Amino acid sequence: MNAPMLEASCRSILPDGGMVTITATRRPRAGRADVKCSVPGAPALAERMQQIVRLARHTEPRFDSRDQVVLSADRAFDLASRDWELAAVLADRIVRGVFQPARPVVANGWSDAWHLGRIDGRMLGHGLGRVPDGVLAGGPDGLPHLGALTGQPDPGAGVASARTWFPMHSGGEHDGLGWVEVSVRPLAGSTDADDDAISVPDLDALRQGQVRAVLAGARHFDGRGQGQWKTTVRFGEAGFSGDSYGLALVMADRIARGREFMARGRVIATGTSSAWHTGKVDTVDALAPKCALITREAGPGDRILLPRAWEGALPQGMRETLRARGASLACVERIGII
């Protein structure tokens, strides 16, 4: 890794043909957030920029939380535009010494999977026939992944991901199964700052803290995994309430880390815990509607995991219906090899 700088910038071409400059400044963290972003008059864009940078950092083999990086754009731009994303990622990497270009960089690229390091884009929404000379553009004919910046392999190849499902019940017509996906990448060296190594970009700060607490507790029970992984947690729907996603989250994490068997189909789970560090699985509310929802949605090969406290109150015929569909059900009181 090269020596970090105090300030660096990267430019990007906007759909209107103008340029935006994203400047990154590095300073001692001193208890502040690891990344702070600002875009004039556009707090939603600043929040998106922060999410992107944090996700892209999870492709890096090393983790250092001692500094804060402040990124700022010199002008506002359309919320729908996305080609500036690569410029933000590169500005963050340049100021920390992760990437040191030979000349000033103009970059255009975007991704729906920054945590895997994949880069898409071909001047999205610009209507240009080709990429202008000197522009670092994402895509299969340009920069396909972040590892290519320094001649490294595709960082996505070193990431293991698992997705599980949980019932989202609020008593409305949109009730259904939501998913949670956990992606893990080994850290080059262990760290005690596990909270900083876990990114939950879809949720607010309070919910992020709750997710991190669940994973920290469950990994403590596991005896492995604390301080060893960069972890990205994504939810298919961020607007859920309650904590009944907990068992699904823990199972996705255990599967991604190779600590749990995979199902032939999906793992569908609900349950919480007051003591994940002991492996205990507690009950959650709404047994009847959640069981009805799961029974309706389950398919061949699905593995259903429910709290042991529900076992005596399961709806009549639920097990038989699931079995007829090729799904299986287990009521568990502890996590482990389930």
C-alpha positions in Angstrom: 0.0 0.0 0.0 1.3 3.5 -0.9 1.6 6.3 1.6 -1.7 8.0 2.1 -2.2 11.7 1.2 -4.1 14.4 3.0 -6.2 15.4 0.0 -7.1 13.9 -3.3 -9.7 14.4 -6.0 -11.3 12.7 -8.9 -13.5 14.1 -11.6 -16.5 12.6 -13.5 -18.5 13.6 -16.6 -22.2 14.4 -15.8 -25.1 13.6 -18.2 -25.3 17.3 -19.1 -21.7 17.3 -20.3 -20.4 19.2 -17.3 -17.9 17.9 -14.8 -18.1 17.2 -11.1 -15.0 17.1 -8.9 -15.2 14.8 -5.8 -12.5 15.8 -3.3 -11.5 13.4 -0.5 -9.8 14.7 2.7 -8.2 12.4 5.2 -7.9 13.4 8.9 -7.6 11.6 12.3 -10.9 9.9 13.0 -11.1 10.9 16.7 -14.3 9.0 17.4 -16.1 10.3 14.3 -17.7 8.3 11.5 -15.3 6.5 9.1 -16.7 8.2 6.0 -18.5 11.6 5.8 -19.9 12.9 2.5 -21.5 16.2 1.3 -23.1 17.3 -2.0 -24.4 20.9 -2.2 -28.2 20.9 -1.6 -28.5 17.1 -2.0 -28.4 15.2 1.3 -29.8 12.0 -0.3 -26.9 12.0 -2.8 -24.4 12.5 0.1 -26.0 9.5 1.9 -25.8 7.4 -1.2 -22.1 8.3 -1.7 -21.3 7.3 1.8 -23.0 3.9 1.3 -21.1 3.3 -2.0 -17.7 4.1 -0.5 -18.3 1.9 2.5 -19.4 -1.0 0.3 -16.4 -0.6 -2.0 -14.0 -0.7 0.9 -15.2 -4.2 1.7 -13.3 -5.4 -1.3 -9.9 -4.4 0.3 -8.0 -7.1 2.1 -6.8 -4.8 4.9 -8.8 -2.8 7.3 -7.7 0.4 9.1 -10.2 2.5 11.0 -7.8 5.2 12.4 -8.7 7.9 9.9 -11.8 9.6 8.7 -12.3 10.4 5.0 -14.5 13.4 4.1 -15.7 13.4 0.5 -17.3 16.5 -1.0 -18.7 17.2 -4.5 -18.2 20.7 -5.9 -21.7 20.9 -7.4 -25.1 19.3 -7.2 -26.3 16.8 -9.8 -29.3 14.7 -10.7 -30.2 12.1 -8.1 -30.9 9.6 -11.0 -27.4 9.9 -12.4 -24.9 7.2 -11.2 -21.8 7.5 -13.3 -20.1 9.6 -10.6 -20.0 6.5 -8.3 -16.6 5.3 -9.5 -15.1 8.7 -9.0 -16.1 8.7 -5.4 -14.7 5.3 -4.8 -11.4 6.2 -6.5 -11.1 9.5 -4.6 -11.5 7.6 -1.3 -8.8 5.1 -2.4 -6.4 7.7 -3.6 -6.4 9.7 -0.4 -5.8 6.5 1.6 -3.0 5.3 -0.6 -4.8 2.2 -1.8 -4.6 3.4 -5.4 -2.0 5.8 -6.7 -2.7 6.9 -10.3 0.1 8.3 -12.5 -2.1 11.2 -13.6 -5.3 13.1 -12.6 -8.3 10.8 -13.1 -11.6 11.3 -14.8 -13.8 8.3 -14.0 -17.3 7.2 -15.0 -18.8 4.0 -13.7 -21.5 2.6 -11.4 -22.4 -0.7 -9.7 -25.2 -2.5 -8.0 -22.6 -4.7 -6.2 -19.8 -2.5 -5.0 -19.2 -4.9 -2.1 -18.1 -7.4 -4.8 -16.0 -4.8 -6.6 -17.9 -5.2 -9.8 -18.2 -2.1 -12.1 -20.8 -1.5 -14.7 -21.5 1.5 -16.9 -20.9 2.9 -20.3 -21.4 6.6 -19.8 -24.9 5.9 -18.3 -27.5 8.3 -19.7 -24.9 10.5 -21.6 -25.9 9.5 -25.1 -22.3 9.6 -26.2 -21.2 7.3 -29.0 -18.0 6.3 -27.2 -16.0 7.0 -24.0 -13.9 10.2 -24.4 -10.1 9.6 -24.5 -8.5 9.6 -21.1 -11.7 8.7 -19.2 -11.5 5.6 -16.9 -14.8 3.9 -17.6 -16.4 0.9 -16.0 -17.8 -2.0 -17.9 -16.5 -5.1 -19.7 -14.5 -3.1 -22.2 -13.1 -0.8 -19.6 -12.6 -1.4 -15.9 -14.6 -4.6 -15.0 -13.7 -4.8 -11.4 -11.8 -2.8 -8.8 -9.0 -5.3 -8.6 -8.0 -4.4 -12.2 -6.9 -1.0 -11.0 -3.7 -2.6 -9.6 -3.5 -5.8 -11.6 -5.2 -7.9 -8.9 -7.8 -10.6 -9.4 -11.5 -10.0 -9.3 -12.1 -9.2 -5.6 -15.6 -10.7 -5.9 -14.0 -14.1 -6.2 -12.9 -13.8 -2.6 -16.3 -13.0 -1.3 -18.7 -15.6 0.0 -22.4 -14.7 0.2 -25.6 -16.3 1.5 -29.2 -15.2 1.4 -32.0 -16.3 3.7 -35.6 -15.3 4.1 -37.9 -14.3 6.9 -41.6 -13.5 7.2 -42.5 -9.9 7.0 -45.9 -9.6 8.6 -47.7 -6.3 9.3 -51.3 -7.5 8.6 -51.4 -5.8 5.2 -51.7 -7.0 1.6 -48.0 -6.6 1.1 -47.0 -9.3 3.7 -44.5 -11.7 2.3 -41.0 -13.1 2.7 -38.2 -10.7 2.9 -34.6 -11.6 2.4 -31.3 -10.8 4.1 -28.0 -11.4 2.4 -24.6 -11.6 4.2 -21.3 -11.3 2.2 -18.0 -12.0 4.0 -14.4 -11.5 2.9 -11.5 -12.6 5.1 -9.4 -9.8 6.6 -5.7 -9.9 6.0 -5.2 -9.5 9.8 -7.6 -9.9 12.7 -9.0 -6.8 14.3 -11.0 -6.1 17.5 -13.0 -3.3 15.7 -15.7 -5.7 14.4 -18.4 -3.0 14.3 -16.4 -1.0 11.8 -15.8 -4.2 9.6 -19.6 -4.7 9.3 -21.4 -2.6 6.8 -25.2 -2.4 6.7 -25.9 0.3 4.0 -29.6 -0.2 3.7 -30.6 0.7 7.2 -30.5 3.7 9.5 -27.9 4.0 12.3 -30.1 2.5 15.0 -30.9 -0.6 12.9 -27.3 -0.9 11.8 -26.3 -1.1 15.5 -28.9 -3.8 16.1 -27.7 -5.9 13.2 -24.0 -5.6 14.3 -25.0 -6.6 17.8 -26.7 -9.8 16.6 -23.7 -10.8 14.5 -21.2 -10.0 17.2 -23.2 -12.1 19.7 -23.7 -15.1 17.4 -20.1 -15.1 16.3 -19.0 -15.0 20.0 -21.1 -18.2 20.5 -19.5 -19.7 17.4 -16.0 -19.2 18.9 -14.8 -18.0 15.5 -15.4 -15.1 13.2 -15.0 -12.1 15.4 -12.5 -9.7 13.9 -11.7 -12.0 11.0 -14.2 -10.8 8.3 -15.3 -7.8 6.4 -19.0 -8.2 6.3 -21.7 -6.6 4.2 -25.4 -7.1 5.2 -28.1 -6.2 2.7 -31.9 -6.4 3.0 -34.3 -6.8 0.2 -36.7 -4.4 1.9 -35.5 -1.8 4.4 -38.9 -0.8 5.7 -39.5 -3.8 8.0 -40.0 -3.5 11.8 -39.3 -5.7 14.7 -36.5 -8.1 15.4 -37.8 -11.4 14.1 -35.3 -11.3 11.2 -32.5 -12.2 13.7 -32.4 -16.0 13.2 -32.4 -15.5 9.4 -29.5 -13.0 9.7 -27.5 -15.4 11.9 -28.1 -18.3 9.5 -27.1 -16.3 6.5 -23.9 -15.3 8.3 -23.1 -18.9 9.3 -23.7 -20.2 5.8 -21.5 -17.6 4.3 -18.7 -18.4 6.7 -19.0 -22.1 6.1 -20.3 -22.9 9.6 -23.7 -24.2 8.5 -25.1 -26.6 6.0 -26.9 -25.2 3.0 -30.5 -26.2 2.1 -31.5 -27.5 -1.3 -33.8 -24.6 -1.6 -34.1 -21.5 0.6 -33.6 -21.2 4.4 -36.7 -19.5 5.8 -36.3 -18.5 9.5 -37.7 -16.4 12.2 -36.6 -15.9 15.7 -34.8 -13.5 18.0 -32.6 -13.8 21.1 -31.8 -12.0 24.3 -28.5 -13.8 24.4 -27.1 -14.6 21.0 -23.7 -15.1 22.6 -25.1 -18.3 24.2 -26.6 -19.5 21.0 -30.1 -19.2 22.4 -33.1 -18.7 20.1 -36.1 -17.0 21.6 -39.7 -16.7 20.4 -41.2 -13.8 18.4 -44.7 -12.5 18.1 -47.4 -13.4 15.5 -47.0 -17.1 15.4 -50.3 -17.8 13.5 -50.0 -15.3 10.7 -46.3 -15.9 10.2 -46.8 -19.7 10.0 -49.6 -19.2 7.5 -47.4 -16.9 5.4 -44.5 -19.4 5.5 -46.8 -22.3 4.6 -48.1 -20.4 1.7 -44.7 -19.3 0.3 -42.6 -22.5 1.0 -41.5 -24.6 -1.9 -39.5 -27.7 -2.7 -36.2 -27.9 -0.9 -36.9 -25.1 1.5 -35.7 -25.4 5.1 -38.0 -23.7 7.7 -36.5 -22.8 11.1 -38.8 -21.6 13.9 -38.3 -21.0 17.6 -38.6 -24.2 19.8 -41.2 -22.3 21.9 -43.6 -22.4 18.9 -43.5 -26.2 18.5 -46.6 -27.0 20.6 -48.7 -24.3 19.0 -48.0 -24.8 15.3 -51.1 -24.7 13.1 -52.7 -28.1 12.6 -51.5 -29.8 9.4 -48.6 -27.3 8.9 -45.9 -30.0 9.0 -47.8 -32.3 6.6 -48.4 -29.5 4.1 -44.8 -28.5 4.1 -43.7 -32.1 3.7 -46.0 -32.6 0.8 -44.4 -29.6 -0.9 -40.9 -31.0 -0.4 -40.0 -28.5 2.4 -38.8 -29.4 5.9 -39.4 -27.8 9.2 -37.4 -27.7 12.5 -38.1 -25.9 15.7 -34.8 -24.9 17.3 -33.7 -23.6 20.7 -30.1 -23.0 19.8 -28.0 -22.1 16.8 -25.4 -24.7 15.7 -25.3 -27.2 12.9 -29.0 -27.2 12.1 
